[in-house]
Amino acid sequence: MFNNFCPIDWIIQPVQCQDGSSFLKRANTEKLREVFQKYASHQKDGEYFMTSEDFVRKFLGLFTDAAFNDESVRLLAGIADTSKDGLISFSEFQAFEGLLCTPDALYKTAFQLFDRQGNGTVSYADFAEVVQKTELHSKIPFSLDSPFIRRYFGEKKQRLINYAEFTQLLHDFHEEYAMEAFRSKDPAGSGYISPLDFQDIMVKVKRHLLTADVKDNLVAVTEGHKVSFPYFMAFTSLLNNMELIKRIYLHSTQGSRTEPVTKDELLFAAQTMSQITPLEIDILFQLTGALQQSGWWRRKKIQASSRIVYSDLSYIAPEHYTKHITTRLAEIKAVESPADRSAFIQILESTYRFTLGSLAGAVGATVVYPIDLVKTRMQNQRTGSFIGEVAYRNSFDCFKKVIRHEGVLGLYRGLLPQLMGVAPEKAIKLTVNDLVRDKFTDKQGVIPLWCEVLAGACAGGSQVVFTNPLEIVKIRLQVAGEIAGGGKVRALSVVRELGLFGLYKGARACLLRDVPFSAIYFPTYAHTKAMFADEDGYNHPLTLLAAGAIAGVPAASLVTPADVIKTRLQVVARTGQTTYSGVWDATKKIMAEEGPRAFWKGTAARVFRSSPQFGVTLVTYELLQRLFYVDFGGSHPTGSEVHKSKPMDAPSNVRINADHIGGYRAAVPLLNGIESKFGLFLPRFGFSQQTSSASKPSS
């Protein structure tokens, strides 16, 4: 019905609206009025109104096809048109925006769809009018004279249903519809239907619960046997309760999304927290097995087994209607399946990751560069020698003096070579970590902790080829400002002075720092990110940033001694300062002259630099992979997206309307929810009735 909404093509965040920190706020009245005036085309008694087409087609962006179904458009417009005069005033427009910001907005929106008289109740005539216009009723007519209808509307069908009662009616109606469809396929009352009849009912009555994968395997899951009524009811109940199944899985694994779960383990967890039946659990494993054997396993790189993992559930559970989104800028599918991954495709994937890693590294380095400069000067400051008083009392004092004597731009001394080097440095680190993790990740997406540590260590080791020349040039530029009246030092002159081999001075210390740093950082980041993920395994950008920053604290602080030694080796010693011939020599002399505390100099500055830098770098890296999504048939960052199978009827085109402010940001998802939760599909196509409306006079 709603041909401009497609959850799978979007990055997903929950939609809520209320006046609170976790909800959408109501729109400003004046801004909402401006939006209304922009779309209102009908003038009456000096006041402007929206027509049905203004509201549904132009403002909401639904039913944009030329041969749209005029009756469906009027039904939807009637949700906001509470006066039922065919026109939407500004007060009605604003009232509906407020309704969209209530906790039960989905049910209230559905209620106003059925409240055809606008009197706050639903009569039998109202209910029958809407139901008879749905696509489902045209395929499998529902008996509006059944005992079910009489129980709700009374024997003479004169009882009016209020809002609270309507919510239960709507819930029970679709289950009754499924049972009536089963009875129509079993006229003899045997209690069984054929697999093809089962497929026909599910596709017509429960299509809003079917992902494309499930739809393609409806017959396969029956294994050719007739479908009993209990099996049919359990199957539909399972699809209705997939969000609950996810919670049961997480309860069983104590929050882990990668731990395989057996049928018995899931059944035990189900009995302790829900009314999920053993038959529903049996069907879940049958369905998962059918999906795996049908070719889905080629995409997942797994084989059918007696265990399931959390990601398996995503192929059964369709996208939930209460998901709000931001769009991707590009989406490319390089291969149809992992089996098509050639060596060339793998090289392209590494190049793609390298490019995004370069951009992410540059962003992260720029954000925290002033902190890095302060850290370097603090670590290079000698104590315990005869050269005199120290220049800086602490990191904050250093920061103030740099600005006082060198200006704000002094905080960015050496940034250019940093950016030139940090791009390949961070890119190779991120790419190698991803590459090694991919190699050690098993067929069910699980990687042992020691493999995570190894992947991080490999990433840290590989970056030194870029890191060391970058660091030595950057450090000499950063400390150059400490020499009063000294000539301006340029990066090129430092490179010429050092030569190729000189650029790798202190490389051992750099290895001692970068290998353990990455070995600590990447596993910590992966596990912290998983802890912060929502129930679908999705990470909001803020949780990615927090995970990256938290992981940087232990990684940055624990390797500070190696960083101090590296800094001392790479900085040119001035007259009277101790010189060092190597890592061990520097370690002994620093210990003898300055004591063990010297090895932890600049720890705070290093943590405050590395922690946010890697937080910004990782969140940028993963957001870039979301915005510029390319499917090479390999893995993607865990928690970067929720791989959801869209409902089989989900449309493919998406438009964003900047005029959807306040509660209207949730309008299209909630209207889509009327279909996806209640199965009330209205026909999209039909003959448009030409209507005339007054045009606005030019001002």
C-alpha positions in Angstrom: 0.0 0.0 0.0 2.5 2.6 1.1 4.8 2.6 -2.0 7.4 5.0 -0.6 8.5 3.2 2.5 11.2 0.5 2.6 12.7 -0.3 6.0 15.5 -2.5 4.7 17.1 0.3 2.7 17.6 2.5 5.7 19.8 2.7 8.8 17.5 2.0 11.6 16.7 3.7 14.9 13.6 3.4 17.1 10.8 5.9 16.4 9.2 7.3 19.4 7.7 10.7 20.0 6.7 12.4 23.2 8.0 15.4 25.2 11.0 13.7 26.7 14.6 12.9 26.0 14.0 9.6 24.2 11.0 10.8 22.2 10.3 13.0 19.2 9.2 16.5 20.3 6.0 18.1 19.1 6.5 20.5 16.2 6.5 24.2 16.7 3.1 25.6 15.9 4.3 28.3 13.5 6.6 25.9 11.7 3.8 23.4 11.4 1.6 26.1 10.0 4.2 27.0 7.4 4.3 23.3 6.3 0.5 23.2 6.2 0.2 26.3 4.1 2.8 24.9 1.7 0.5 21.9 0.8 -3.0 23.2 1.4 -4.6 23.9 -2.0 -8.3 24.4 -1.2 -9.6 27.7 0.0 -12.9 28.1 1.7 -14.3 31.2 3.5 -10.8 32.7 3.4 -9.2 29.7 5.1 -7.0 27.1 3.5 -7.6 23.3 3.7 -5.8 20.2 2.6 -7.6 17.9 0.2 -7.1 14.1 0.5 -4.5 14.2 -2.3 -2.8 17.2 -0.7 -2.3 15.2 2.6 -1.7 11.7 1.4 0.0 12.0 -2.0 1.8 15.4 -1.8 2.6 15.7 1.9 3.0 12.1 3.1 4.4 11.0 -0.3 2.2 7.9 -0.6 0.2 6.6 -3.6 2.4 8.6 -6.0 1.6 6.4 -9.0 -0.5 8.0 -11.7 -3.2 5.3 -11.5 -3.5 5.6 -7.7 -6.5 4.2 -5.9 -8.7 7.2 -5.1 -10.8 5.4 -2.5 -7.7 4.3 -0.5 -6.4 7.9 -0.5 -9.7 9.1 0.9 -9.7 6.4 3.6 -6.2 7.4 4.7 -7.0 11.1 4.6 -10.0 10.4 6.8 -7.6 9.5 9.6 -6.7 13.2 10.0 -10.0 14.5 8.8 -12.0 14.1 12.0 -14.8 16.3 10.8 -15.3 13.9 7.9 -16.1 16.8 5.5 -13.4 15.7 3.0 -11.1 18.6 3.9 -8.3 18.8 6.5 -8.0 22.1 8.4 -4.9 23.3 10.2 -6.3 22.4 13.6 -7.0 18.8 12.3 -3.5 18.7 10.8 -2.0 19.7 14.1 -4.2 17.4 16.1 -3.0 14.4 14.1 0.6 15.5 14.6 -0.1 15.3 18.3 -1.8 11.9 18.0 1.4 10.6 16.3 3.3 11.5 19.5 1.3 9.3 21.8 2.6 5.9 23.0 -0.3 4.0 21.4 -0.2 6.0 18.2 -0.4 2.9 16.0 -3.7 1.8 17.5 -5.1 5.3 17.6 -4.3 5.8 14.0 -6.0 2.5 13.1 -9.0 3.5 15.2 -9.4 6.8 13.3 -9.2 4.9 10.1 -12.3 2.9 11.2 -14.1 5.8 12.9 -15.8 6.8 9.7 -18.3 9.2 11.5 -15.7 10.9 13.6 -17.8 10.4 16.8 -15.2 8.4 18.8 -16.7 5.0 18.2 -16.7 2.3 15.6 -20.0 0.9 14.4 -20.5 -2.4 12.5 -21.1 -0.4 9.3 -17.8 1.5 9.8 -15.9 -1.7 10.4 -17.5 -3.5 7.5 -16.8 -0.5 5.1 -13.1 -0.5 5.7 -12.6 -4.3 5.9 -14.5 -4.8 2.6 -12.1 -2.4 0.8 -8.9 -4.2 1.9 -7.0 -6.4 -0.6 -7.3 -9.4 1.7 -11.1 -9.3 1.7 -11.1 -9.3 -2.1 -9.1 -12.5 -2.1 -10.5 -14.3 0.9 -13.9 -12.7 1.9 -14.5 -12.6 5.6 -17.9 -13.5 6.8 -19.3 -10.3 8.4 -22.2 -12.2 9.8 -20.0 -14.7 11.7 -20.4 -15.4 15.5 -17.1 -13.5 16.0 -18.6 -10.2 14.6 -21.8 -10.7 16.6 -19.9 -11.2 19.8 -18.3 -7.8 19.4 -21.1 -5.8 17.8 -24.1 -7.6 19.4 -26.6 -10.0 17.9 -28.2 -7.1 15.9 -24.9 -5.5 15.2 -25.9 -2.2 16.7 -23.4 -2.0 19.5 -20.7 0.7 19.2 -17.1 -0.1 20.0 -15.0 2.4 21.9 -11.3 2.9 21.4 -10.2 0.5 24.2 -12.5 -2.3 23.0 -11.4 -1.6 19.4 -7.8 -2.4 20.1 -8.8 -5.9 21.2 -11.1 -6.3 18.3 -8.3 -5.5 15.9 -6.0 -7.9 17.6 -8.5 -10.8 17.5 -9.9 -10.0 14.1 -6.8 -11.1 12.1 -6.4 -14.3 14.1 -10.1 -15.1 13.4 -9.4 -14.3 9.7 -6.7 -16.9 9.6 -8.9 -19.5 11.2 -11.8 -18.8 8.8 -9.4 -19.1 5.9 -8.3 -22.5 7.3 -11.9 -23.6 7.5 -12.5 -22.5 3.9 -9.7 -24.8 2.8 -11.0 -27.7 4.9 -14.7 -27.9 4.0 -14.8 -31.5 5.2 -13.6 -30.5 8.7 -10.7 -33.0 8.7 -8.4 -30.7 10.6 -5.9 -30.8 7.8 -5.0 -28.8 4.7 -2.5 -29.4 1.9 0.9 -27.7 1.9 -0.2 -25.6 -1.2 -3.4 -24.5 0.7 -1.2 -23.6 3.7 1.1 -21.5 1.4 -1.9 -19.8 -0.1 -3.4 -18.8 3.2 -0.1 -17.5 4.6 0.6 -15.5 1.5 -2.8 -13.9 1.4 -3.7 -13.6 5.1 -0.4 -13.4 6.9 1.8 -11.8 4.2 2.6 -8.9 6.5 4.5 -11.4 8.7 6.4 -13.1 5.9 9.9 -12.2 4.8 10.9 -13.2 1.3 13.0 -16.1 2.7 10.1 -17.5 4.7 7.6 -17.1 1.8 9.9 -19.1 -0.5 10.1 -21.9 2.0 6.5 -22.3 3.2 6.0 -25.6 1.3 9.5 -26.8 2.1 9.0 -26.5 5.9 6.0 -28.8 5.7 8.3 -31.5 4.1 5.3 -32.4 1.9 3.0 -33.5 4.7 -0.5 -32.1 5.3 -0.7 -29.2 7.7 -2.8 -29.8 10.8 -4.8 -27.0 12.5 -2.6 -27.0 15.6 0.6 -26.7 13.4 -1.1 -23.9 11.4 -1.9 -21.9 14.6 1.5 -22.5 16.1 3.2 -21.3 12.8 1.2 -18.1 12.8 1.8 -17.6 16.5 5.5 -18.0 16.0 5.6 -15.3 13.3 3.6 -13.0 15.6 6.0 -13.6 18.5 9.4 -13.3 16.8 10.4 -10.3 18.9 9.6 -12.3 22.0 11.7 -15.2 20.6 14.6 -12.9 20.3 14.3 -12.0 23.9 14.1 -15.6 24.9 17.3 -16.3 22.9 19.1 -13.5 24.7 17.8 -14.7 28.0 19.2 -18.2 27.2 22.6 -16.9 26.2 22.8 -14.2 28.9 22.9 -11.5 26.3 25.3 -13.0 23.8 24.2 -12.8 20.1 26.8 -15.2 18.8 26.5 -18.2 21.1 24.7 -21.2 19.3 21.6 -22.4 21.1 20.1 -25.9 20.9 16.3 -26.6 20.8 16.3 -27.8 24.3 18.1 -24.7 25.6 15.7 -22.4 23.9 12.7 -24.4 25.0 13.9 -24.3 28.7 14.4 -20.5 28.5 10.9 -20.2 26.9 9.2 -22.0 29.7 10.8 -19.7 32.3 9.7 -16.5 30.7 6.8 -16.9 28.3 4.0 -19.1 26.9 5.8 -20.1 23.8 4.9 -23.8 23.2 7.2 -26.7 22.3 5.5 -26.9 18.9 6.4 -23.3 18.1 10.0 -24.1 19.0 10.0 -27.2 16.8 8.7 -25.1 13.9 11.3 -22.4 14.5 14.1 -25.0 14.1 12.3 -26.6 11.1 12.0 -23.2 9.5 15.6 -22.3 10.2 16.8 -25.6 8.7 14.6 -25.2 5.6 16.0 -21.7 5.1 19.6 -22.9 5.4 19.1 -25.8 3.0 17.3 -23.7 0.4 20.4 -21.7 -0.5 20.2 -19.0 2.2 23.2 -20.8 3.9 25.3 -19.7 0.9 24.8 -16.1 2.0 25.3 -16.9 5.6 28.2 -19.3 5.0 26.6 -21.9 7.3 25.1 -25.3 7.0 21.9 -26.6 8.6 22.5 -27.7 12.1 20.6 -28.4 15.3 21.7 -25.0 16.7 20.7 -21.4 15.9 22.4 -18.1 16.5 20.7 -14.7 17.0 21.3 -13.6 13.4 19.3 -16.6 12.1 16.2 -15.0 13.6 16.6 -11.9 11.4 15.7 -13.9 8.3 12.4 -15.0 9.9 11.4 -11.8 11.6 10.3 -8.9 9.2 11.3 -5.3 9.9 9.3 -3.9 12.8 7.1 -1.0 12.0 8.4 1.2 14.8 11.8 1.8 13.2 12.9 5.3 12.2 15.7 5.8 9.8 18.3 7.9 8.0 19.0 7.0 4.4 22.1 5.6 2.7 23.9 7.7 0.2 24.9 4.8 -2.0 24.2 1.1 -2.0 26.0 -1.3 -4.3 25.9 -5.1 -4.5 29.2 -6.3 -6.0 28.3 -10.0 -5.9 25.1 -12.0 -5.8 26.5 -14.4 -3.2 29.7 -15.2 -1.3 30.4 -18.0 -3.8 31.0 -15.3 -6.4 33.8 -13.7 -4.4 36.8 -13.7 -6.7 40.4 -12.6 -5.9 39.6 -9.3 -7.7 36.5 -8.7 -5.6 38.5 -9.3 -2.4 41.1 -6.8 -3.5 38.3 -4.3 -4.2 36.9 -5.0 -0.7 40.3 -4.3 0.9 40.6 -1.1 -1.2 37.1 0.0 -0.2 38.0 -0.6 3.5 41.4 1.1 3.1 39.7 4.2 1.6 37.1 4.5 4.2 39.7 3.9 6.9 41.8 6.7 5.5 39.0 9.2 5.7 38.0 8.0 9.2 41.6 8.2 10.4 42.0 11.8 9.1 38.8 12.9 10.9 39.9 11.2 14.2 43.4 12.7 14.0 42.2 16.2 13.3 39.7 16.2 16.2 42.3 15.3 18.9 45.5 16.7 17.4 45.9 19.5 20.0 45.8 16.9 22.8 48.4 14.9 21.0 50.7 17.9 20.8 50.4 18.5 24.5 51.0 14.8 25.2 54.2 14.8 23.1 55.7 17.9 24.8 54.9 16.5 28.3 56.6 13.2 27.4 59.7 15.0 26.0 60.1 17.2 29.1 63.2 16.0 31.0 63.4 16.1 34.8 66.3 15.0 37.1 69.0 16.5 34.8 71.0 19.7 35.1 69.3 21.7 32.3 67.1 23.7 34.6 63.5 24.3 35.4 60.8 22.3 33.6 58.8 24.2 31.0 55.3 22.9 31.9 53.8 22.1 35.3 51.1 19.9 33.8 49.2 19.2 30.6 46.8 22.1 31.1 49.7 24.5 31.8 51.3 23.2 28.5 48.1 23.8 26.6 47.9 27.4 27.9 51.5 28.2 27.2 51.3 26.9 23.6 48.4 29.2 22.9 50.1 32.2 24.6 53.4 31.9 22.9 52.6 30.2 19.6 48.9 31.0 19.0 46.0 28.7 18.4 47.6 27.4 15.2 50.5 26.3 17.4 48.3 23.5 18.6 48.3 22.1 15.1 52.0 22.1 14.4 52.8 19.0 12.4 49.2 18.4 11.4 49.8 18.2 7.7 52.3 15.3 7.8 50.1 13.7 10.5 47.2 13.7 8.0 49.4 12.5 5.2 50.6 9.6 7.3 47.5 8.9 9.4 45.4 8.0 6.4 47.4 4.9 5.4 48.3 4.2 9.0 44.7 4.0 10.3 43.5 2.5 7.0 46.0 -0.4 7.2 45.2 -1.0 10.8 41.5 -1.2 10.3 41.8 -3.2 7.1 44.2 -5.8 8.5 42.1 -6.2 11.7 39.0 -6.8 9.6 40.9 -9.1 7.3 42.3 -11.3 10.0 39.0 -11.4 11.9 37.3 -12.5 8.8 39.8 -15.4 8.4 39.2 -16.6 12.0 35.5 -16.1 12.2 33.7 -19.5 11.9 30.6 -20.3 9.8 28.2 -19.1 12.5 29.9 -15.7 12.9 31.8 -16.6 16.1 35.4 -15.7 16.7 37.5 -16.9 19.7 38.9 -14.2 22.0 42.5 -15.2 21.2 41.8 -14.7 17.5 40.5 -11.3 18.2 43.7 -10.5 20.1 45.8 -11.9 17.3 43.9 -9.8 14.7 44.4 -6.7 16.7 48.2 -7.5 17.2 48.6 -8.0 13.4 46.8 -4.7 12.8 49.2 -2.9 15.2 52.3 -4.5 13.7 51.3 -3.8 10.2 50.8 -0.1 10.8 54.3 0.6 12.0 55.6 0.8 8.5 53.5 4.0 8.2 53.4 5.0 11.8 57.1 5.4 12.6 58.1 7.9 9.8 54.9 9.8 10.6 55.6 9.9 14.3 59.2 11.0 14.1 58.4 13.9 11.7 55.3 14.9 13.7 57.2 14.8 17.1 60.1 16.9 15.8 57.6 19.5 14.5 55.6 19.5 17.7 58.6 20.2 20.0 60.1 22.7 17.6 58.0 25.5 19.1 59.7 25.0 22.5 62.9 26.6 21.3 62.6 30.4 21.7 63.8 32.3 18.5 64.4 29.0 16.7 64.0 28.9 12.9 60.9 27.4 11.4 61.1 23.7 11.1 59.4 22.1 8.1 58.4 18.5 7.5 60.5 18.2 4.3 63.6 19.4 6.0 63.1 16.8 8.8 62.7 14.0 6.2 65.9 15.1 4.3 67.9 15.3 7.6 66.8 11.8 8.8 67.0 9.9 5.5 65.1 6.7 4.8 66.7 4.7 7.7 66.5 7.6 10.1 62.7 7.7 9.6 62.5 4.3 11.3 64.5 5.3 14.4 62.6 4.0 17.4 60.7 1.4 15.3 61.2 -1.2 18.0 59.6 1.0 20.6 56.8 1.8 18.1 56.2 -1.9 17.8 56.2 -2.4 21.5 53.5 0.3 21.7 51.3 -0.4 18.7 51.1 -4.2 18.9 49.8 -4.4 22.4 47.7 -1.3 21.9 45.8 -2.8 19.0 45.7 -6.3 20.7 43.9 -4.7 23.7 41.9 -2.1 21.8 40.1 -4.1 19.0 38.8 -7.0 21.2 37.7 -4.5 23.9 35.9 -2.4 21.3 34.1 -5.4 19.7 32.8 -6.6 23.1 31.9 -3.2 24.4 30.0 -2.4 21.2 28.1 -5.7 21.5 27.1 -4.8 25.1 25.8 -1.4 23.9 23.8 -2.8 21.0 20.1 -2.9 21.1 17.9 -6.0 21.0 18.4 -6.3 17.3 22.2 -6.1 17.6 22.2 -2.6 16.1 24.5 0.2 17.4 23.4 3.8 17.4 26.3 6.1 16.4 26.5 7.4 20.0 27.0 3.8 21.3 29.7 3.3 18.6 31.4 6.4 19.8 31.1 5.4 23.5 32.5 1.9 22.7 35.5 3.3 20.8 36.2 5.8 23.6 35.9 3.3 26.4 38.1 0.7 24.6 40.8 3.4 24.2 41.2 3.9 28.0 43.0 0.6 28.9 44.7 0.3 25.6 46.2 3.8 25.7 47.2 3.8 29.3 48.8 0.4 29.5 51.2 1.1 26.7 52.3 4.5 27.8 55.8 3.3 28.9 56.5 2.2 25.4 55.2 5.5 24.0 57.5 7.4 26.4 60.5 5.4 25.2 59.6 5.9 21.6 59.2 9.6 22.0 62.6 10.0 23.7 64.3 8.0 21.0 62.8 10.0 18.2 63.3 13.5 19.5 66.7 15.2 18.9 68.4 15.6 22.3 69.4 19.2 23.1 72.7 20.2 24.7 72.9 18.8 28.1 70.1 16.2 27.6 70.7 12.5 27.9 70.9 10.6 24.7 69.7 7.0 24.1 71.1 4.4 21.8 68.1 2.0 21.9 65.1 0.7 23.7 66.9 -1.0 26.5 69.4 1.8 26.9 66.5 4.4 27.1 64.7 2.2 29.6 67.7 2.0 32.0 68.6 5.7 31.8 65.1 6.9 32.3 64.7 4.6 35.3 68.0 5.7 36.8 67.6 9.5 36.2 63.9 10.0 36.6 62.4 7.0 38.3 59.6 4.7 37.4 57.0 7.5 37.3 58.7 9.0 34.2 57.4 6.0 32.2 53.9 7.2 32.8 54.4 10.8 31.8 51.6 12.1 29.6 49.3 9.1 30.5 46.4 11.4 31.0 47.0 13.3 27.8 47.5 10.1 25.9 44.3 8.6 27.2 42.4 11.9 26.5 44.0 11.9 23.0 43.8 8.2 22.0 40.4 7.4 23.6 38.4 10.1 21.7 40.5 9.7 18.6 39.8 6.1 18.2 36.2 6.6 19.2 35.8 9.2 16.4 37.8 7.1 14.0 35.8 3.9 14.5 32.4 5.6 14.5 33.4 7.5 11.3 34.6 4.2 9.7 31.5 2.3 10.5 29.1 5.2 9.6 30.9 5.5 6.2 30.3 1.8 5.6 26.6 2.4 6.3 26.3 5.5 4.2 28.3 4.1 1.3 27.2 0.5 1.6 28.9 -2.0 -0.7 28.2 -5.7 -0.4 31.2 -7.7 -1.5 29.8 -10.9 -0.2 32.0 -10.8 2.9 31.4 -9.6 6.5 30.4 -6.2 7.7 31.0 -4.6 11.1 28.9 -6.2 13.7 26.2 -3.9 14.9 26.7 -1.5 12.0 23.4 -2.5 10.6 20.5 -4.8 11.4 20.3 -7.4 8.6 16.5 -7.6 8.5 14.5 -9.4 5.9 11.9 -7.0 4.6 8.3 -8.1 4.3 7.6 -9.7 0.9 5.5 -6.7 -0.2 7.9 -4.0 1.0 8.3 -1.4 -1.7 11.7 -0.3 -2.9 11.7 3.4 -3.4 12.3 5.8 -0.5 11.9 9.5 -0.3 12.7 11.8 2.6 10.5 14.8 3.1 12.1 17.6 5.2 8.6 18.9 5.9 7.8 15.8 8.1 8.6 17.6 11.3 7.6 16.8 14.9 5.2 13.8 15.1 5.0 13.6 11.3 8.5 12.1 11.3 6.7 9.0 12.5 3.7 9.3 10.2 4.8 7.0 7.3 6.3 4.3 9.5 3.1 4.2 11.6 0.8 4.1 8.6 3.0 1.3 7.3 2.5 -0.4 10.6 -1.3 -0.6 10.0 -0.4 -3.0 7.3 2.7 -4.7 8.8 1.0 -5.3 12.2 -2.7 -5.7 11.3 -2.5 -6.8 7.7 -4.9 -4.1 6.6 -3.6 -3.7 3.0 -5.5 -1.1 1.0 -5.3 -1.4 -2.8 -2.7 0.9 -4.3 -4.0 1.1 -7.9 -7.3 2.1 -9.4 -8.9 4.8 -11.4 -8.2 8.3 -10.2 -11.2 10.4 -10.0 -10.4 13.9 -11.2 -11.3 16.4 -8.5 -11.0 20.1 -8.7 -9.9 22.4 -5.9 -9.3 26.1 -5.7 -5.8 27.2 -6.3 -4.0 29.6 -4.1 -3.9 33.2 -5.4 -0.4 34.5 -6.0 0.7 36.8 -3.4 
